[in-house]
């Protein structure tokens, strides 16, 4: 899988698909694999932590993308992996 999709549900039975606001291509340093991520709300901003594969090392890395509202397209400037020199 090369993208992360967003879905919502009011009853955990019926789901609405909000598309893919973030993909592996959003991270210039990533190469493949879009594993299950986690969204965290902090001070009114949503941060999406996503595991993917780092191109330079072929190791798993965590990317972080942030947006002010859920279901919005994520800016195309996500952070590189922690400790990275990219």
Protein Blocks (a to p, Z undefined) as FASTA:
>chain_A
ZZdcddddfklmaccdebjfbdfklpmkbmbhcaddddddeehiacdddddddfklopac
ddddddfbghiacdfkbccdehiaZZ
